[in-house]
Every structure is written in structure tokens, then in C-alpha cells.
Amino acid sequence: MSDTKLHELSRRSFVKTGAAGLAATAAAANLGLLSSTAFAQSGDKVLGLGIVGCGGRGTGALGNCLKAAEELGLKVKLVAVADIAADRTERTKKAIESSWGAKGGYGVTDETTFVGMDAYKKLCAHPDVDIVVQTTPPGLRYLTLREAVNNGKHSFVEKPVCVDSDTYRHVIASGEIAKQNGLAIVTGTQYRRENSYADAIKHLQDGVIGDITASYQYYCSSTQWHLGDGGETKWDPMTYQMRNWPYFPWLSGDLIAEQSIHNIDAINWSMGGPPIKAYASGGRIARTQPEYGTIYDHFDVHFEWENGVKSAFMGRHFEGATNKVENRWIGTKGTMDLRPNPGRTAWIARGHDGTTVLARNTGREDNNQPYVEEHKALIAGITNNAPIMEIQGVADSSLTCILGREAAYSGKELEFKFLAETAKLKLRPEGMDDGPKAGPANLPYPDVRKPGSYKVV
Ligand SMILES: NC(=O)c1ccc[n+]([C@@H]2O[C@H](COP(=O)([O-])OP(=O)(O)OC[C@H]3O[C@@H](n4cnc5c(N)ncnc54)[C@H](O)[C@@H]3O)[C@@H](O)[C@H]2O)c1
């Protein structure tokens, strides 16, 4: 099949689905979208890469994908870029053209450079795009994933993939449609493809410390960047929040979802799934200025699994304090520490008397490249007619973070099942189901949540 025919097939099969009807459509869908079989049959096809959200991680992810293709001997080319800001699209284009242009990895034109609030729609509908790298703020992931899947495109989605109950259900529904139509969704929880982590979790599950009875997780780091207010030409309220998205829970999910998800996901991975409930506290004591929106700066959450095992999580953004990013598991026979040395990925299992049972101490020097591995899995899966679908795990880990956040915001013990199945929790402003619009004067800026007076419904 020629490339042109592949793209015609993709366009003909395009399906537009309202947000509410996603799940129903998934059940009925047999859309004949551009399939991995078609890729496998196309032989020498160059996979067209598009990106929505040309920020730091997005530009990095493009380089990772092109490197993955180079290492696998496959052909991938960046063909389209989209962002709300022209300075971002230009920066990404320049970076990729200078690193990959001479190797045939760059082919963006003025016609395939999309800027504005609806840029993501234009990119997802473009016939030359086969894979959409989605690296906008997390609160918009449901939109970009829906658009990519409905246009028959494969997806790489950065974590977290949802920020509330509503967006959780959206991404699960989009995953169902993707699965039924042979589309891949690979996610940016890169610990899952890091040798030391995979090795540690396997040993845990094989019983190196006996049965897991409890765990501790830390994601304690410094404060993040803030881009200001646009200078002389002040950004409108929507653009301001989109540019400074980490500080607004409807866009980032708060720091526990945006950043701590990596370590919370590692615990879910070791336990074989998400917890059933959470009890938590948190607040804002060090970063209280209004420009830092309404996120908390610290969380303490106790998660509990069906078998009674508990995990204590601590996450914070404190400037000038001691940082710690690691996990510890406690088992019937001993303990395991993962990443005990700052800057090195390694693990050590000890008996309860402190003697080392088993360790992987060589750190990053013998490690793989997890950010590249996730793209190898994505493109190899597509070309080998075995598209990888991993939305459920990352959605569950994203919702686990949301569970911890909402338990802290409300002060109430909350259940995972309630958030997944019953809660109406939806953070984005009214009237935005089909995407953000530039500059509404009434963009909500809700108060910082106060435990006791804020209730999750
Ligand atoms: N896996 C990891 O290690 C890792 C590391 C960093 C970031 N991330 C994740 O990657 C994502 C992006 O983070 P980042 O650090 O690159 O942020 P960033 O702010 O640098 O990039 C986000 C980009 O999205 C653009 N954007 C905002 N709203 C948009 C819209 N409506 N349509 C199109 N573009 C829009 C912004 O202009 C910006 O260029 C986040 O989900 C973050 O959690 C993952």
C-alpha cells in the first residue's frame, strides 16, 4: 500500500465523537482506522511524527523518538508541530532540525506549523502525522488523546494523563477506542523502562524480601520554574495559566500528580495495581504567593491496598531543604531501598538484621536509556503489528495521585473506586469540554482547598 493510500484510509476512517459518547462509541467502533497491519505491509514507510506541546519534555521526547528509530533502523521524521505559542514551535523546530535534519529526521513546513488554542486539532487531523507526541500540560491530555485517537493516530502521552475523575474516564474511553482500532498508546512513566527499576520490582515480586507488608515513598524536591506574566504585553488569564500550568490544579493535577507520580507508580507496579483508599494531609506553607496559583507545596499520604498493606508517601517543593527521591519497601524477610544513592539508580535488599541479601549498585553507568526505550517500544510495536497499549496503568497511577491529593485537600479518607466510578470531580473551567479558549476574563482561580470545608463530590 502506498503512503498516499494509507493516509486516505486514515482520513476516510476519521470519526468525530462527542466527549460524553466516547465509551459508547468505543464499544461500537470497528472503524478500519490506519492500522499497524497497514504499517507492517508498507515496508519502507517513513512514520510521520507530530507534537502537541513544544516545551522542554516535548522537545526531548522528539529527540528520544528519533534516536529510537535510528537505533532500530526504522524511519521516523518530525512532520508537524503545534503549540499555543509561536516561540515554542520555533524553538522546537530549530532544535530538531539542527540535530536531526541532516539525518532525514526533520520535515516541518510553515503549513505544518500550527499555533493557537486549536492547533492540536489541526495537527491531529493532518494526513502526514502517524504518531502524536502529547506533551501539553496534563489537564489537556484527555483532549489531545481523544483527538489523536479519533483521527486514527498512534500516541505517546506524557504523565500524568488525567487530573480528576472526569479526565480519568475520558482517557480510559479513548484507550478503548484505540485498542479496538489497533492504535498504540505508550506513556512517559519511564521508570517502567529503566533496567534498575524493572530489576528491583521483579525481585520484589519474586519475594527477595518476602511478602511486602508496607512501603515508604519520597518525592521531595525544590521549587519549579515560573514564567512571569508575559512582560509588557501581559498574557490574558488563560494564556497566563497555560504558560505557568504547574501551579493550577486543573492543568497540572498539583505536584503530587505532576511530579510524584513516578514514585507512586513504582509502588502500584510492585503491588500489582492501585490502592483502595487514602488518608492524607497537606498544605501550603513555604510557597504562598499568589503567582504560585492554588497548588499545595507539601503532601503526606497513606495509601492502603485491599490486603491491608499500607504505603506512606511524602512529597514537597521546599527551596533550600533536603531533597529525597526514593522508595523503601518492607517485607516479612527484610527491606529493599530503591535509588538509595543520589543521582544513581540502584537498589539494595537487606535482611532485617541489616545484612545485604542482594543488590544492584552499579548505578546509571550500566543502565539503559529509559526515555529512548519507551519510543523503541512505541515504534517497534507499530511496525511489527503489535501496537502497545498502556493507558490503563498510567491512568490508574494518575488517579492514585489524585486520590492522595483529594484526600489531603478535603481531609477525608477517600476510596479509589469512588473517584474512578462515582465522583463528579472535574477541575477544568465551565464551557471548556471542547478545549480552552483564549483569554476569558472570568477564568476561575479557585481558592486553595481547605480541609474540612472542601468536600469531594
Ligand atoms: N517523564 C518525565 O520525566 C517528564 C519530565 C518533565 C515533564 N514531563 C511531563 O511532560 C509534560 C510537559 O511538561 P514540560 O516540562 O515540557 O512543560 P512545558 O511548559 O515546558 O511544555 C508544555 C508546552 O505545552 C504548551 N501548551 C500549553 N497549552 C497548550 C495547548 N492548549 N495546546 C498546545 N500546546 C499547549 C505550552 O506552551 C508549552 O510549550 C507534562 O505532563 C509533564 O508532567 C515528564
PDBQT file of the ligand as one rigid body, heavy atoms in Angstrom, charges set to zero:
ROOT
HETATM    1  N1  LIG A 501       8.645  11.851  32.192  1.00  0.00    +0.000 N 
HETATM    2  C1  LIG A 501       9.352  12.847  32.663  1.00  0.00    +0.000 C 
HETATM    3  O1  LIG A 501      10.421  12.670  33.244  1.00  0.00    +0.000 OA
HETATM    4  C2  LIG A 501       8.860  14.268  32.475  1.00  0.00    +0.000 A 
HETATM    5  C3  LIG A 501       9.735  15.334  32.682  1.00  0.00    +0.000 A 
HETATM    6  C4  LIG A 501       9.247  16.637  32.501  1.00  0.00    +0.000 A 
HETATM    7  C5  LIG A 501       7.928  16.829  32.136  1.00  0.00    +0.000 A 
HETATM    8  N2  LIG A 501       7.102  15.760  31.950  1.00  0.00    +0.000 N 
HETATM    9  C6  LIG A 501       5.685  15.948  31.570  1.00  0.00    +0.000 C 
HETATM   10  O2  LIG A 501       5.641  16.465  30.249  1.00  0.00    +0.000 OA
HETATM   11  C7  LIG A 501       4.560  17.374  30.120  1.00  0.00    +0.000 C 
HETATM   12  C8  LIG A 501       5.098  18.728  29.644  1.00  0.00    +0.000 C 
HETATM   13  O3  LIG A 501       5.998  19.231  30.596  1.00  0.00    +0.000 OA
HETATM   14  P1  LIG A 501       7.123  20.302  30.199  1.00  0.00    +0.000 P 
HETATM   15  O4  LIG A 501       8.059  20.358  31.344  1.00  0.00    +0.000 OA
HETATM   16  O5  LIG A 501       7.638  20.028  28.855  1.00  0.00    +0.000 OA
HETATM   17  O6  LIG A 501       6.257  21.649  30.206  1.00  0.00    +0.000 OA
HETATM   18  P2  LIG A 501       6.455  22.933  29.277  1.00  0.00    +0.000 P 
HETATM   19  O7  LIG A 501       5.685  24.046  29.885  1.00  0.00    +0.000 OA
HETATM   20  O8  LIG A 501       7.902  23.141  29.008  1.00  0.00    +0.000 OA
HETATM   21  O9  LIG A 501       5.736  22.483  27.930  1.00  0.00    +0.000 OA
HETATM   22  C9  LIG A 501       4.345  22.467  27.764  1.00  0.00    +0.000 C 
HETATM   23  C10 LIG A 501       4.046  23.105  26.420  1.00  0.00    +0.000 C 
HETATM   24  O10 LIG A 501       2.646  22.963  26.147  1.00  0.00    +0.000 OA
HETATM   25  C11 LIG A 501       2.219  24.163  25.543  1.00  0.00    +0.000 C 
HETATM   26  N3  LIG A 501       0.773  24.286  25.670  1.00  0.00    +0.000 N 
HETATM   27  C12 LIG A 501       0.049  24.737  26.737  1.00  0.00    +0.000 A 
HETATM   28  N4  LIG A 501      -1.250  24.678  26.456  1.00  0.00    +0.000 NA
HETATM   29  C13 LIG A 501      -1.370  24.202  25.203  1.00  0.00    +0.000 A 
HETATM   30  C14 LIG A 501      -2.464  23.939  24.346  1.00  0.00    +0.000 A 
HETATM   31  N5  LIG A 501      -3.730  24.177  24.734  1.00  0.00    +0.000 N 
HETATM   32  N6  LIG A 501      -2.209  23.455  23.097  1.00  0.00    +0.000 NA
HETATM   33  C15 LIG A 501      -0.935  23.246  22.683  1.00  0.00    +0.000 A 
HETATM   34  N7  LIG A 501       0.141  23.483  23.459  1.00  0.00    +0.000 NA
HETATM   35  C16 LIG A 501      -0.069  23.946  24.692  1.00  0.00    +0.000 A 
HETATM   36  C17 LIG A 501       2.991  25.254  26.264  1.00  0.00    +0.000 C 
HETATM   37  O11 LIG A 501       3.013  26.471  25.542  1.00  0.00    +0.000 OA
HETATM   38  C18 LIG A 501       4.353  24.607  26.379  1.00  0.00    +0.000 C 
HETATM   39  O12 LIG A 501       5.159  24.880  25.252  1.00  0.00    +0.000 OA
HETATM   40  C19 LIG A 501       3.865  17.397  31.481  1.00  0.00    +0.000 C 
HETATM   41  O13 LIG A 501       2.830  16.460  31.507  1.00  0.00    +0.000 OA
HETATM   42  C20 LIG A 501       4.954  16.957  32.435  1.00  0.00    +0.000 C 
HETATM   43  O14 LIG A 501       4.449  16.347  33.606  1.00  0.00    +0.000 OA
HETATM   44  C21 LIG A 501       7.559  14.486  32.089  1.00  0.00    +0.000 A 
ENDROOT
TORSDOF 0
